[in-house]
């Protein structure tokens, strides 16, 4: 009986030992959890040149109203409405016959005046010679001199009248003084027009064009203090069109208003842009982007990677051993969804942009780079 009790006692002690030892053995054999995965991004430099955006309106450099300068009937219209016309191109023709007749009459008047002058000069020459021999009186010579001078004046008047008639004749051919797009014609062939009529059409230059913007007077204070050299301005304007695309040609500022608009408290600035393809139309609204000509580059990091505490801004950097490190940085300004960093980071370093809440300093992590 005692032998059986001893065996039972030994078995129970052995079972207890196994039960107590097995949990610690199982814990010793259980593997450690893997390091947490975090999304990282390599630090890189980007173009951080500051830029300002304004709403601008396109304006034509030249707009000319085509008018009749004489009275007459329109005989021809030599253009297609809405198309481009060139400088010197014939646009309208006014009936020429009446003005050609006047030119011929003025030519005849000139010939008559010149003939009278020849006779007066001959008469004066003879009397001048005879007066030297006391054959004619001084009064007769003076009268002959006056007749010659009157004949000379009549020739000048006839020449002026002929020039005026030829000028009126030239006005029967109406040409474009500039190159540009022409509007709808106000009058059709057969209409009687004169200098009092409405403009026959309008020609608007389209290449190059002006773009005007209103700049806040406060924004111009610093610019005026530093001085603005319009011959070599420090900034260059570009355009963004209403469909979101960028205009391919860069402009140049050529005018700055000398006073402030009292109604809007703005100063008008004007830039000139080439427009060879006619993309820009007078009256059109565009976005004017102004930035310095000298490009500025700096390290830029996403805002989601930047944190702040009592000591300032910091990011979490993953070193070569995949350990997390707190890195103090100097954040200058925001550009859209990024921070411009002036100190604390070097290009190529890895910063955590997602999974920040899962890590702590000196923890080993599994970095996953963004594409």
C-alpha positions as CSV (number, residue, x, y, z in Angstrom):
1,X,0.0,0.0,0.0
2,X,2.8,2.3,0.9
3,X,4.6,1.4,-2.3
4,X,1.5,2.4,-4.4
5,X,1.2,5.7,-2.4
6,X,4.9,6.4,-3.1
7,X,4.5,5.8,-6.9
8,X,1.4,8.1,-7.0
9,X,3.2,10.8,-5.1
10,X,6.2,10.7,-7.5
11,X,4.0,10.7,-10.5
12,X,2.1,13.8,-9.3
13,X,5.3,15.7,-8.6
14,X,6.6,14.8,-12.1
15,X,3.4,16.0,-13.7
16,X,3.5,19.3,-11.8
17,X,7.1,19.9,-12.9
18,X,6.1,19.2,-16.5
19,X,3.1,21.6,-16.3
20,X,5.3,24.4,-14.9
21,X,8.2,23.9,-17.2
22,X,6.2,23.6,-20.5
23,X,4.9,27.3,-20.6
24,X,8.4,28.8,-20.2
25,X,9.8,26.4,-22.7
26,X,7.0,27.3,-25.2
27,X,7.7,31.0,-24.6
28,X,11.4,30.5,-25.2
29,X,10.7,28.8,-28.5
30,X,8.1,31.4,-29.8
31,X,9.8,33.7,-32.5
32,X,9.9,37.6,-32.0
33,X,7.4,39.7,-34.1
34,X,8.7,41.2,-37.4
35,X,9.6,44.9,-37.5
36,X,6.7,47.1,-38.6
37,X,6.5,48.2,-42.2
38,X,6.6,52.0,-42.9
39,X,6.4,54.0,-46.1
40,X,9.5,56.0,-46.7
41,X,10.5,58.6,-49.3
42,X,14.0,59.7,-50.3
43,X,14.8,63.3,-49.6
44,X,15.3,65.3,-52.8
45,X,15.8,68.9,-54.0
46,X,13.1,70.6,-56.1
47,X,12.5,73.9,-57.8
48,X,11.1,76.1,-55.0
49,X,11.3,79.5,-56.8
50,X,8.5,81.6,-55.3
51,X,5.7,82.6,-57.7
52,X,2.7,84.8,-57.7
53,X,-0.5,84.4,-59.7
54,X,-2.8,87.1,-60.9
55,X,-5.8,87.3,-63.2
56,X,-4.9,89.1,-66.3
57,X,-6.7,90.3,-69.5
58,X,-5.4,90.1,-73.0
59,X,-5.3,93.4,-74.9
60,X,-4.5,94.2,-78.5
61,X,-1.5,96.4,-79.0
62,X,-3.2,98.1,-81.9
63,X,-6.8,98.5,-82.9
64,X,-7.6,100.6,-85.9
65,X,-11.0,101.7,-87.2
66,X,-11.1,101.7,-91.0
67,X,-13.0,104.8,-92.2
68,X,-13.8,106.4,-95.5
69,X,-12.2,109.8,-95.9
70,X,-14.1,110.9,-99.0
71,X,-17.7,110.7,-100.3
72,X,-18.4,107.9,-102.7
73,X,-19.9,104.6,-103.4
74,X,-18.2,101.4,-102.3
75,X,-17.3,99.3,-105.4
76,X,-15.2,96.5,-103.9
77,X,-14.6,94.7,-100.6
78,X,-11.3,92.7,-100.8
79,X,-11.1,90.6,-97.7
80,X,-12.8,87.8,-95.8
81,X,-14.3,88.9,-92.6
82,X,-12.6,87.5,-89.5
83,X,-9.4,86.6,-91.4
84,X,-5.9,88.0,-91.1
85,X,-5.1,91.0,-93.3
86,X,-1.6,92.3,-93.9
87,X,-0.3,95.9,-93.6
88,X,-0.9,97.7,-96.9
89,X,-3.5,95.2,-98.1
90,X,-6.4,96.7,-100.1
91,X,-9.6,96.4,-98.1
92,X,-12.2,98.6,-99.9
93,X,-12.4,100.5,-103.2
94,X,-14.5,103.6,-103.6
95,X,-15.7,104.8,-107.0
96,X,-12.7,106.5,-108.7
97,X,-14.1,108.2,-111.8
98,X,-15.3,111.4,-110.2
99,X,-11.9,111.9,-108.5
100,X,-10.0,111.1,-111.6
101,X,-11.9,113.8,-113.5
102,X,-10.9,116.3,-110.7
103,X,-7.3,115.3,-111.0
104,X,-7.3,116.0,-114.8
105,X,-8.9,119.4,-114.2
106,X,-6.3,120.3,-111.7
107,X,-3.5,119.2,-114.1
108,X,-5.0,121.5,-116.7
109,X,-5.2,124.4,-114.2
110,X,-1.5,123.8,-113.5
111,X,-0.5,123.9,-117.1
112,X,-2.5,127.2,-117.5
113,X,-0.9,128.7,-114.5
114,X,2.6,127.7,-115.7
115,X,1.9,129.2,-119.1
116,X,0.8,132.5,-117.5
117,X,4.0,132.5,-115.4
118,X,6.1,132.0,-118.5
119,X,4.5,135.1,-120.2
120,X,4.8,137.2,-117.0
121,X,8.5,136.3,-116.6
122,X,9.2,137.2,-120.2
123,X,7.4,140.5,-119.9
124,X,9.2,141.4,-116.7
125,X,12.6,140.5,-118.3
126,X,12.0,142.8,-121.3
127,X,10.8,145.7,-119.2
128,X,13.7,145.3,-116.8
129,X,16.1,145.5,-119.7
130,X,14.3,148.5,-121.2
131,X,14.0,150.4,-117.9
132,X,17.8,150.3,-117.7
133,X,17.8,152.4,-120.9
134,X,15.0,154.6,-119.6
135,X,12.6,153.3,-122.3
136,X,9.9,152.2,-119.8
137,X,8.8,153.8,-116.6
138,X,9.5,152.5,-113.1
139,X,5.8,152.1,-112.6
140,X,5.4,149.8,-115.6
141,X,8.3,147.7,-114.4
142,X,6.8,147.4,-110.9
143,X,3.5,146.3,-112.5
144,X,5.2,143.7,-114.5
145,X,7.1,142.4,-111.4
146,X,3.8,142.1,-109.5
147,X,2.2,140.2,-112.4
148,X,5.2,137.8,-112.4
149,X,4.9,137.2,-108.7
150,X,1.1,136.7,-109.0
151,X,1.7,134.1,-111.7
152,X,4.2,132.3,-109.5
153,X,1.7,132.2,-106.7
154,X,-1.0,130.9,-109.1
155,X,1.4,128.0,-110.1
156,X,1.9,127.1,-106.4
157,X,-1.8,127.1,-105.9
158,X,-2.4,125.0,-108.9
159,X,0.2,122.5,-107.7
160,X,-1.4,122.4,-104.3
161,X,-4.8,121.8,-105.8
162,X,-3.4,119.0,-107.9
163,X,-1.9,117.4,-104.9
164,X,-5.2,117.6,-103.0
165,X,-7.0,116.1,-105.9
166,X,-4.5,113.2,-106.2
167,X,-4.8,112.7,-102.4
168,X,-8.6,112.4,-102.7
169,X,-8.1,110.0,-105.5
170,X,-5.7,107.9,-103.4
171,X,-8.4,107.7,-100.7
172,X,-10.6,105.7,-103.1
173,X,-8.2,102.8,-102.3
174,X,-8.6,102.0,-98.5
175,X,-5.7,99.8,-97.3
176,X,-5.0,98.3,-93.8
177,X,-2.5,100.4,-91.8
178,X,-1.5,97.3,-89.7
179,X,-1.5,93.6,-89.8
180,X,-4.2,91.8,-87.8
181,X,-7.6,90.2,-87.8
182,X,-10.4,92.2,-89.5
183,X,-14.0,92.4,-88.2
184,X,-17.3,92.2,-89.9
185,X,-17.8,94.9,-92.6
186,X,-20.3,97.5,-91.6
187,X,-21.2,98.4,-95.2
188,X,-21.6,96.3,-98.3
189,X,-20.7,97.1,-101.9
190,X,-23.0,99.7,-103.3
191,X,-23.4,101.8,-100.2
192,X,-22.6,105.5,-100.2
193,X,-20.0,106.3,-97.5
194,X,-18.3,109.5,-96.4
195,X,-16.0,110.8,-93.7
196,X,-19.0,111.0,-91.4
197,X,-20.0,107.4,-91.8
198,X,-19.4,104.7,-89.1
199,X,-16.1,102.7,-89.4
200,X,-16.2,100.4,-92.4
201,X,-14.5,97.7,-90.3
202,X,-11.9,97.3,-87.5
203,X,-8.5,95.7,-87.7
204,X,-7.0,94.3,-84.5
205,X,-3.4,93.3,-84.1
206,X,-2.9,89.8,-82.6
207,X,0.8,89.2,-82.6
208,X,2.3,90.3,-80.2
209,X,-0.3,91.1,-77.5
210,X,-0.4,92.8,-74.2
211,X,-1.6,91.2,-70.9
212,X,-2.5,93.6,-68.1
213,X,-2.8,92.7,-64.4
214,X,-3.6,94.7,-61.3
215,X,-1.0,94.3,-58.5
216,X,-1.8,95.3,-54.9
217,X,-0.2,98.5,-53.9
218,X,1.1,96.7,-50.7
219,X,2.8,94.1,-52.8
220,X,4.6,96.8,-54.8
221,X,6.1,98.6,-51.9
222,X,9.1,96.3,-51.6
223,X,9.5,96.3,-55.4
224,X,9.5,100.1,-55.5
225,X,12.0,100.2,-52.7
226,X,14.4,97.9,-54.5
227,X,13.7,99.7,-57.8
228,X,12.2,98.2,-61.0
229,X,14.3,98.2,-64.1
230,X,11.9,97.6,-66.9
231,X,14.8,97.2,-69.3
232,X,16.0,94.2,-67.4
233,X,13.2,93.2,-64.9
234,X,14.2,90.6,-62.3
235,X,11.0,88.6,-62.8
236,X,9.5,86.9,-65.9
237,X,5.7,86.4,-66.5
238,X,4.2,83.2,-68.0
239,X,0.6,82.4,-68.7
240,X,-1.8,79.6,-67.7
241,X,-4.8,79.3,-70.0
242,X,-8.4,78.7,-68.9
243,X,-8.2,75.0,-69.7
244,X,-5.3,74.6,-67.3
245,X,-2.6,74.3,-69.9
246,X,0.6,76.4,-69.9
247,X,1.2,78.9,-72.6
248,X,4.4,78.1,-74.4
249,X,5.8,81.6,-74.8
250,X,7.3,83.7,-72.0
251,X,6.5,87.4,-71.8
252,X,8.3,90.6,-70.7
253,X,7.1,93.4,-68.6
254,X,7.2,96.8,-70.4
255,X,5.0,99.1,-68.4
256,X,4.2,99.9,-64.8
257,X,1.5,102.4,-64.0
258,X,2.9,105.6,-62.3
259,X,-0.1,105.9,-60.0
260,X,-2.5,103.8,-57.9
261,X,-6.0,103.2,-59.0
262,X,-8.2,104.7,-56.3
263,X,-11.1,102.4,-57.0
264,X,-9.2,99.1,-56.8
265,X,-6.1,100.1,-54.8
266,X,-4.0,98.4,-57.5
267,X,-1.2,99.3,-59.8
268,X,-1.5,98.3,-63.5
269,X,1.4,96.2,-64.8
270,X,1.6,95.3,-68.5
271,X,3.6,92.5,-70.2
272,X,4.0,91.7,-73.8
273,X,3.7,88.2,-75.2
274,X,4.4,86.8,-78.6
275,X,1.3,85.2,-80.2
276,X,2.3,83.7,-83.5
277,X,-0.4,81.0,-83.4
278,X,-3.2,83.3,-82.4
279,X,-3.9,81.4,-79.2
280,X,-4.5,84.6,-77.2
281,X,-7.4,86.7,-78.1
282,X,-8.0,90.3,-77.0
283,X,-10.5,90.4,-74.1
284,X,-9.6,86.9,-73.0
285,X,-8.9,86.2,-69.3
286,X,-5.7,84.3,-68.4
287,X,-3.7,83.5,-65.2
288,X,-0.4,85.4,-65.1
289,X,2.3,83.5,-63.2
290,X,5.2,85.7,-62.0
291,X,8.4,84.2,-60.8
292,X,12.1,85.4,-60.5
293,X,14.3,84.7,-63.5
294,X,16.9,83.0,-61.2
295,X,15.7,79.5,-60.2
296,X,15.8,78.6,-56.5
297,X,16.3,74.9,-55.5
298,X,15.9,73.5,-52.0
299,X,15.0,70.3,-50.1
300,X,11.3,69.6,-50.1
301,X,9.4,67.1,-48.0
302,X,5.7,66.2,-47.8
303,X,3.7,67.9,-45.1
304,X,2.5,64.5,-43.7
305,X,6.1,63.7,-42.8
306,X,6.6,66.8,-40.7
307,X,5.7,66.9,-37.0
308,X,6.0,69.6,-34.4
309,X,6.5,69.6,-30.6
310,X,7.6,72.0,-28.0
311,X,11.1,72.1,-29.5
312,X,10.0,72.7,-33.1
313,X,9.7,70.8,-36.3
314,X,11.0,67.3,-36.8
315,X,10.8,64.3,-39.1
316,X,11.5,60.6,-38.5
317,X,14.5,59.3,-40.5
318,X,15.3,55.7,-41.2
319,X,19.1,55.1,-41.1
320,X,21.2,52.5,-42.8
321,X,20.4,50.0,-40.1
322,X,16.7,50.6,-40.5
323,X,16.5,52.3,-37.2
324,X,14.2,55.2,-36.6
325,X,15.8,58.5,-35.7
326,X,14.2,61.9,-34.7
327,X,15.7,64.6,-36.9
328,X,15.2,68.3,-36.0
329,X,14.6,70.4,-39.1
330,X,14.2,74.0,-40.1
331,X,11.0,74.4,-42.1
332,X,10.8,77.6,-44.1
333,X,7.5,77.8,-45.9
334,X,4.9,75.7,-47.5
335,X,4.5,75.1,-51.2
336,X,1.1,73.4,-51.9
337,X,1.4,70.0,-50.0
338,X,5.2,70.3,-49.2
339,X,7.5,72.0,-46.7
340,X,10.6,73.7,-47.9
341,X,13.5,72.6,-45.6
342,X,16.5,74.8,-45.2
343,X,18.4,72.8,-42.6
344,X,18.5,69.3,-41.0
345,X,18.2,67.0,-43.9
346,X,20.4,65.8,-46.8
347,X,19.4,64.5,-50.2
348,X,19.0,60.8,-50.3
349,X,18.0,60.3,-46.7
350,X,14.9,58.3,-46.1
351,X,12.0,59.9,-44.1
352,X,8.8,58.2,-43.0
353,X,5.7,59.5,-44.6
354,X,3.2,56.8,-43.6
355,X,3.2,54.6,-40.5
356,X,4.6,57.2,-38.2
357,X,2.1,56.2,-35.4
358,X,3.5,52.7,-35.3
359,X,7.1,53.5,-34.5
360,X,9.3,55.1,-31.9
361,X,12.9,56.3,-31.8
362,X,15.6,53.5,-32.2
363,X,13.0,51.0,-33.3
364,X,14.0,48.8,-36.2
365,X,11.5,49.1,-39.1
366,X,11.0,47.6,-42.5
367,X,11.1,50.6,-44.9
368,X,9.1,50.4,-48.1
369,X,10.0,53.1,-50.6
370,X,7.3,54.9,-52.6
371,X,7.4,54.5,-56.3
